[in-house]
């Protein structure tokens, strides 16, 4: 992750890793996609910042915004609840 102006940014994989073992990079990208649609309740909450570079470039997401979106999606009556994975002894 990188820090810029007091905020932490990461790629979808980095954000997913920071949020927990049951969050995937695909889920973070899905939240960002939903954030672009005006009819979705996540509209505007997780903008993606794409920077061109080698190959296709890199897309960055703000960690605090992703954590907020995760909280919103976890506290609804729809969808699955968070599952904490524990190591087998």
Secondary structure as the mmCIF struct_conf table of DSSP 4:
data_model
#
loop_
_struct_conf.conf_type_id
_struct_conf.id
_struct_conf.beg_label_comp_id
_struct_conf.beg_label_asym_id
_struct_conf.beg_label_seq_id
_struct_conf.end_label_comp_id
_struct_conf.end_label_asym_id
_struct_conf.end_label_seq_id
STRN STRN1 UNK A 2 UNK A 4
TURN_TY1_P TURN_TY1_P1 UNK A 5 UNK A 6
STRN STRN2 UNK A 7 UNK A 10
HELX_RH_AL_P HELX_RH_AL_P1 UNK A 12 UNK A 19
TURN_TY1_P TURN_TY1_P2 UNK A 21 UNK A 22
HELX_RH_AL_P HELX_RH_AL_P2 UNK A 25 UNK A 35
TURN_TY1_P TURN_TY1_P3 UNK A 36 UNK A 36
TURN_TY1_P TURN_TY1_P4 UNK A 38 UNK A 39
BEND BEND1 UNK A 40 UNK A 40
TURN_TY1_P TURN_TY1_P5 UNK A 41 UNK A 44
BEND BEND2 UNK A 45 UNK A 46
STRN STRN3 UNK A 49 UNK A 51
BEND BEND3 UNK A 54 UNK A 54
TURN_TY1_P TURN_TY1_P6 UNK A 55 UNK A 56
STRN STRN4 UNK A 58 UNK A 62
HELX_RH_AL_P HELX_RH_AL_P3 UNK A 63 UNK A 74
BEND BEND4 UNK A 75 UNK A 79
HELX_LH_PP_P HELX_LH_PP_P1 UNK A 80 UNK A 82
#
